[in-house]
Structures are given as C-alpha cells and as structure tokens.
C-alpha cells in the first residue's frame, strides 16, 4: 500500500498524522479530507492548503440547494 484516502478526518487526527510523518514514524502518503464540521473546515480554510511530501489535506463544504432551484436549472 502506498497511499491512504481518509474521509471525514478531524483536525487532531490530521495533526497526529503530520507529526508522525515528520518524525519518520509513518511513511505512507495520506490524502485526508476534513469532515464537514464548520469548526474544522474553518480552521483549515484559515490555514490554507496543507500539503507535504506525504500529506495532502482538502475539505468539502456541504451546500444545500433547494429542489425547486435544481428543477429550474433543468
């Protein structure tokens, strides 16, 4: 295994992965997706992109679109 895709990861887990990788204790690459929690997403938006040789952190913001609007777009 050369890479892990982690969905819904919280800040403390991402920070732990980053520390372990920097210490040389974890050598697998990780593509981490921040969980859809406003507090967590806000933190990473403020920090900007987190990307190292082994860690790539992204986030998704849940957007609610009314069904009526979707129907109008058809």
N, CA, C and O of each residue as an XYZ file, in Angstrom:
296
protein
N       0.844     -1.164      0.000
C       0.000      0.000      0.000
C       0.898      1.238      0.000
O       1.872      1.315      0.749
N       0.552      2.199     -0.850
C       1.382      3.402     -0.932
C       0.649      4.675     -0.550
O       1.287      5.691     -0.273
N      -0.689      4.642     -0.529
C      -1.450      5.840     -0.175
C      -2.765      5.449      0.485
O      -3.357      4.415      0.176
N      -3.201      6.301      1.396
C      -4.481      6.132      2.072
C      -5.334      7.343      1.764
O      -4.841      8.471      1.783
N      -6.602      7.125      1.480
C      -7.569      8.214      1.327
C      -8.459      8.197      2.553
O      -9.212      7.247      2.767
N      -8.375      9.248      3.359
C      -9.163      9.346      4.590
C     -10.267     10.379      4.404
O      -9.991     11.539      4.097
N     -11.510      9.962      4.589
C     -12.634     10.894      4.502
C     -13.135     11.217      5.905
O     -13.086     10.378      6.805
N     -13.612     12.434      6.073
C     -14.201     12.884      7.353
C     -13.193     12.846      8.495
O     -13.503     12.358      9.582
N     -12.004     13.354      8.257
C     -10.944     13.357      9.266
C     -11.032     14.655     10.072
O     -11.290     15.724      9.518
N     -10.814     14.547     11.393
C     -10.836     15.758     12.213
C      -9.431     16.347     12.347
O      -8.437     15.709     12.002
N      -9.375     17.569     12.852
C      -8.121     18.309     12.965
C      -7.080     17.558     13.792
O      -5.918     17.492     13.393
N      -7.468     16.996     14.924
C      -6.484     16.329     15.790
C      -5.859     15.114     15.093
O      -4.674     14.837     15.276
N      -6.637     14.405     14.313
C      -6.108     13.249     13.583
C      -5.138     13.704     12.495
O      -4.085     13.095     12.306
N      -5.487     14.764     11.787
C      -4.595     15.299     10.747
C      -3.291     15.771     11.369
O      -2.219     15.519     10.819
N      -3.363     16.453     12.506
C      -2.149     16.918     13.176
C      -1.294     15.741     13.649
O      -0.067     15.804     13.587
N      -1.936     14.665     14.123
C      -1.200     13.471     14.547
C      -0.498     12.816     13.356
O       0.677     12.460     13.448
N      -1.201     12.658     12.256
C      -0.604     12.080     11.041
C       0.603     12.912     10.617
O       1.653     12.363     10.285
N       0.455     14.225     10.627
C       1.533     15.124     10.219
C       2.748     14.976     11.149
O       3.884     14.909     10.679
N       2.508     14.925     12.464
C       3.618     14.755     13.418
C       4.340     13.431     13.210
O       5.571     13.386     13.196
N       3.574     12.350     13.047
C       4.183     11.030     12.844
C       4.987     10.979     11.553
O       6.070     10.396     11.516
N       4.466     11.584     10.502
C       5.193     11.604      9.231
C       6.481     12.415      9.354
O       7.528     11.993      8.865
N       6.409     13.567      9.998
C       7.611     14.410     10.164
C       8.675     13.729     11.025
O       9.871     13.937     10.821
N       8.235     12.917     11.989
C       9.171     12.194     12.858
C       9.717     10.935     12.192
O      10.587     10.265     12.748
N       9.208     10.612     10.997
C       9.667      9.421     10.291
C       9.034      8.134     10.789
O       9.497      7.044     10.454
N       7.970      8.253     11.593
C       7.313      7.075     12.157
C       6.154      6.578     11.291
O       5.621      5.495     11.532
N       5.768      7.350     10.303
C       4.686      6.978      9.395
C       5.096      7.417      7.992
O       5.229      8.609      7.715
N       5.295      6.427      7.106
C       5.840      6.771      5.791
C       4.830      6.644      4.654
O       5.179      6.864      3.494
N       3.601      6.298      4.967
C       2.588      6.159      3.920
C       2.006      7.537      3.582
O       1.828      8.381      4.460
N       1.717      7.744      2.311
C       1.089      9.001      1.894
C      -0.382      8.988      2.288
O      -1.031      7.941      2.285
N      -0.896     10.164      2.626
C      -2.282     10.270      3.075
C      -2.954     11.455      2.404
O      -2.487     12.591      2.493
N      -4.064     11.166      1.727
C      -4.917     12.208      1.163
C      -6.097     12.311      2.119
O      -7.007     11.484      2.087
N      -6.075     13.333      2.972
C      -7.081     13.469      4.027
C      -8.116     14.522      3.650
O      -7.780     15.614      3.191
N      -9.381     14.167      3.855
C     -10.481     15.091      3.594
C     -11.129     15.446      4.927
O     -11.628     14.579      5.645
N     -11.112     16.732      5.241
C     -11.653     17.210      6.507
C     -13.149     16.926      6.563
O     -13.865     17.100      5.577
N     -13.610     16.486      7.734
C     -15.044     16.246      7.925
C     -15.842     17.524      7.747
O     -15.308     18.623      7.894
N     -17.111     17.381      7.432
C     -17.974     18.529      7.164
C     -18.497     19.128      8.471
O     -19.701     19.144      8.726
N     -17.579     19.611      9.279
C     -17.908     20.297     10.525
C     -17.394     21.717     10.369
O     -16.214     21.924     10.085
N     -18.266     22.690     10.551
C     -17.908     24.088     10.297
C     -16.633     24.492     11.016
O     -15.778     25.152     10.426
N     -16.488     24.109     12.276
C     -15.300     24.478     13.057
C     -14.035     23.916     12.423
O     -13.036     24.625     12.299
N     -14.070     22.658     12.024
C     -12.902     22.016     11.413
C     -12.570     22.648     10.057
O     -11.416     22.979      9.783
N     -13.582     22.810      9.223
C     -13.369     23.379      7.894
C     -12.851     24.806      8.007
O     -11.926     25.180      7.286
N     -13.425     25.605      8.892
C     -12.978     26.993      9.077
C     -11.504     27.055      9.443
O     -10.776     27.910      8.938
N     -11.058     26.160     10.312
C      -9.651     26.133     10.719
C      -8.746     25.921      9.505
O      -7.769     26.648      9.321
N      -9.071     24.928      8.681
C      -8.209     24.619      7.539
C      -8.322     25.655      6.428
O      -7.358     25.871      5.692
N      -9.466     26.295      6.292
C      -9.577     27.385      5.319
C      -8.662     28.531      5.746
O      -7.986     29.129      4.908
N      -8.638     28.841      7.043
C      -7.760     29.895      7.554
C      -6.290     29.536      7.390
O      -5.474     30.409      7.096
N      -5.936     28.261      7.575
C      -4.545     27.808      7.460
C      -4.078     27.769      6.012
O      -2.883     27.864      5.733
N      -5.015     27.631      5.104
C      -4.644     27.468      3.704
C      -4.357     26.007      3.395
O      -4.566     25.133      4.236
N      -3.889     25.754      2.213
C      -3.626     24.393      1.768
C      -2.561     23.737      2.641
O      -1.521     24.333      2.922
N      -2.828     22.519      3.060
C      -1.857     21.723      3.807
C      -1.380     20.638      2.856
O      -2.132     19.732      2.494
N      -0.117     20.745      2.457
C       0.419     19.746      1.538
C       1.910     19.583      1.797
O       2.692     20.529      1.711
N       2.268     18.348      2.117
C       3.677     17.993      2.286
C       3.966     16.852      1.320
O       3.116     16.493      0.505
N       5.157     16.286      1.410
C       5.509     15.153      0.546
C       4.575     13.965      0.786
O       4.284     13.203     -0.135
N       4.106     13.810      2.037
C       3.292     12.649      2.390
C       1.837     12.969      2.735
O       1.003     12.063      2.761
N       1.518     14.230      2.998
C       0.178     14.577      3.461
C      -0.440     15.657      2.578
O       0.175     16.688      2.304
N      -1.656     15.399      2.144
C      -2.402     16.352      1.322
C      -3.791     16.465      1.949
O      -4.546     15.493      1.979
N      -4.127     17.666      2.454
C      -5.398     17.866      3.155
C      -6.305     18.764      2.324
O      -5.897     19.827      1.856
N      -7.530     18.317      2.154
C      -8.546     19.093      1.433
C      -9.839     19.057      2.228
O      -9.959     18.302      3.192
N     -10.785     19.854      1.835
C     -12.071     19.884      2.523
C     -13.188     20.111      1.526
O     -12.973     20.637      0.433
N     -14.369     19.711      1.917
C     -15.565     19.897      1.109
C     -16.575     20.622      1.977
O     -16.799     20.250      3.129
N     -17.174     21.643      1.429
C     -18.216     22.366      2.145
C     -19.556     21.918      1.592
O     -19.801     21.984      0.388
N     -20.406     21.468      2.475
C     -21.733     20.992      2.101
C     -22.613     22.185      1.752
O     -22.805     23.085      2.569
N     -23.137     22.185      0.551
C     -24.011     23.263      0.104
C     -25.394     22.682     -0.139
O     -25.552     21.709     -0.877
N     -26.374     23.278      0.479
C     -27.750     22.821      0.315
C     -28.415     23.648     -0.780
O     -28.490     24.873     -0.682
N     -28.891     22.981     -1.809
C     -29.575     23.647     -2.918
C     -31.031     23.210     -2.906
O     -31.322     22.014     -2.940
N     -31.943     24.167     -2.856
C     -33.360     23.803     -2.856
C     -33.728     23.019     -4.116
O     -33.265     23.327     -5.214
N     -34.558     22.015     -3.938
C     -35.003     21.187     -5.051
C     -35.646     22.030     -6.142
O     -35.463     21.752     -7.327
N     -36.395     23.053     -5.758
C     -37.052     23.911     -6.755
C     -36.028     24.586     -7.669
O     -36.274     24.748     -8.864
N     -34.890     24.975     -7.115
C     -33.849     25.608     -7.924
C     -33.243     24.605     -8.889
O     -32.984     24.934    -10.046
N     -33.018     23.396     -8.426
C     -32.493     22.347     -9.312
C     -33.459     22.070    -10.475
O     -33.033     21.877    -11.614
N     -34.741     22.053    -10.176
C     -35.734     21.816    -11.222
C     -35.735     22.938    -12.254
O     -35.920     22.694    -13.446
N     -35.529     24.165    -11.791
C     -35.474     25.314    -12.708
C     -34.263     25.213    -13.636
O     -34.317     25.678    -14.774
N     -33.172     24.609    -13.158
C     -31.949     24.526    -13.935
C     -32.008     23.475    -15.034
O     -31.165     23.471    -15.931
N     -32.989     22.591    -14.976
C     -33.103     21.536    -15.987
C     -33.518     22.052    -17.307
O     -33.656     21.280    -18.256
